[in-house]
Amino acid sequence: MSVRRPLSFAVLFLLAATTALAMSSGPGTPPPPIGTPDKPDIPSGSDAVHGVATARQEAEQSYALSYEEVGKGNQDLEDGKAKNAGKHFRRALDHGEKAVLLDERYHEAWNLVGYSARRLGDYDQAFKAYDKCLSIKPDYAPAREYLGEAWLEKGDTKKAREQLVWLEHLGATVERKTLKDRFDAWTAAHPDSSAAPAAKPATTDSTNATGARSSGN
């Protein structure tokens, strides 16, 4: 007779966090923690028997905590509580950094580090985190979108456009539309930028004069 093994505390925690956050997250929020609660990645051997969490499982717990703080920070921003939002993004960054320290190949966590750092205004760290994420998984569309947004916020429309091209190549229609909308909004707000649509050339006086002479002849 088979005996069904109860879910570990770590798995239950991730399941509860993911469910609650999925109900409250909105646009512009990094992807929720990814996992299969019914089939946790527990290795065979003594660790599995005694329920010892692997480094990856600990990293996923830190990611879940970081994701939760990001949700709270975004909500505070919507409510006009910028100071409180900064505290949540700082905690999110701390948890995200712990996640990538535990598992340096955790590309979703690197993306979350980049997002949190960008919210705190630390673009140097954000760019490094996004680059690390994409060095692990170049086709990770959320990081492409956020990297494009970061370059827009720095006024570099050329590099932002490069991410649009990437997203189109990947067929990531949702992320591409989000970035394209923000790109268009940015260029509309900065009509003097090189990314703004070029104005149609006005008819010159010499052309008018030539036409007048022709009609006079």
N, C-alpha and C positions, 0 to 999 in steps of 0.2 A: 504494500500500500504506500502510495506516495504521500509525502507530507509537504504542504505548501509552506515555504519559508517566509516569515513575516518580513515586511519591508524595513530596511534600516532607517534610523533616524535621519541620516543625511538625505535619503531618497524622499522621505515624507516631507522634509523641510523644503527641498527643491520643488516638489509637486505643489505644495501649498503656496510657496512664493510665486511660482509661475502662474498659477490660477488667479491669484489675487491681483497680480500686476497686469495680467492680460485684460482684466476688466477695467483697469484704470489708465493704462498707457494710451498715449495719443500720438499724433503724427510727430515725426522728428525724434522719436525715442529709439535707442538702439534695440536690436532684437532681444527678446527675452531669453532666459537660460534654455539651452537646448539639452535634452536628455530623454531617456526612455525609462521612466520610473518603474515600469514593470520588469525591466531587464537591466538592472544596474551593472555597471562595468566593474565587477568585483573579481579579482583574480582567483584562480584555484589555489589551494594550499592553506597554510595556517592563517594567513590574513583573512581569507574568506570565512573560515570557520569561526574565528574570533571577532569578525565584524570590524576589523581595523580599516579605516578609510585610506584609500590610496591618495597619492599626491594629486591626481586628476580630480578625484571626488572633492578633496579639500579646495582645489582651485574652483570647481563649479559652485561650491558653497559661497566662496568669496565673490564669484561673479554674480550670484543671486543677490547677495547683500548690496553689491555695487549697483546693480540694476534697480533695486528697490530705492536706493538713495537718489538715483537719477530721476526716477519718477516723482519723488517728493520735491526735488529741486525744480523740476519743470513746472510742477503745480504751484510752487511758491512764486515762480516767475510770472505765471499767469495771474496770480493774485496780487502782484506788485510787491512781493516781499523779497527783494533782491538780496538783502543781507542773509536772510535765512536760507535762501536758495544756494548761496555761496558755501554755506556750511555743509549742506547736503552734497554738493558737488565735490567738496574736499573729501568727505567721507567716501563718496563713490570712487574717487581717484585712489584713495588709500586701499580700499578693498580690491580695486582692479589691479593695482600694482602687486598686491599680494598674490592674486590669481596668476599673473604672468610669471611671478617669481617661483611659484609652485610648478607651473607648466609653461615653459617659454614658447611652446608651439600652439598655445591656445589663442588662435587668431581672433575669435570673438571677443576675448578679454582684452586683447591689444586694441581692438576697435573701441571698446568701452573706455579704456584709458585715454585714447585720443579724444573721444567725445567729452569726457569729464575735464580733461586739461583745457580743451578749447572753451568750454563753458566758464572756466576760471581765468581765461585770457592768456594762458600759457601756450602760445602757438608753437613755440620751438618743440616742446614736449609732445604736443598734439601731432605735429608733422612726423616726428620720429616714430610715434606709436602707430600712426596710420601706415607709414612706410614698412614698419616691421610686420604689421598685419598682412599687408599685401605682398610682402616677400614670402610669406608662408602660404597664402591663398590669393593669388592675383585676381581671381574671378569673384572675389567676395564683394558683391554689389553694394551693401550698406556702407562699407568703408570707402568705396569709390565715391558714393554720394556725399558722405561727410567730408572727405578730402576736398572735393570740389567746392563745398560750402565754405570750408576753411580758407581756401584760396580766394574765394569771392570776398570774404570778410577782410582779407588782407589786400584786396584791390587788384589781384592778379587774375584778370579774366582769361588770359591765355592758358594758364594752368588749369583753371576751372573748366574751360572748354575741353581740355584734354580728357578730363574725367567724363564729360558728357559723351565724347566719342567712345570711350571705353564702355560706358553703360549701354550705348546703342549697339556696340559690337557684341556685348554679352546678352542682349535681348532683355535687359532688366527694365521693363517698361515703367514700372511704378517708381523706382529710384530715379530713372532718367527724367520722368515727368516732374518729380519733386525738385530735382536740381535745375531743370530747365525753367520752371516757374520762378525759382529764386534768382536764376541768372537773368531772366527777363526783367524781374522787379528791380534788380540791382542796376542794370543798364538804364532802365527808365529813370531811376533816381540819380543817375550820374550821366547825364546826356553828353558831357564833354569827354567821357572816357573813350578809349580806342575801340571798345567793344560795342559802343552805341551805333545804331544804324546810321550809315552815312547819309547826309542830307542831299537831296537832288540838286544838281548844279543849276544856278539861276541863269536865265538868258542874259548874255553879256550885251553891253551897249554897242560893241562893234558889230555883233550879229544883227542887232536891230537896225543899225545904220546901214549894213550891207543890204538888208532886206528892203530898206526904204529906198536905197539908190536903185536897186533892181526894179522895184515897182515904178520908180520915177522914169526909168529908161523905157 
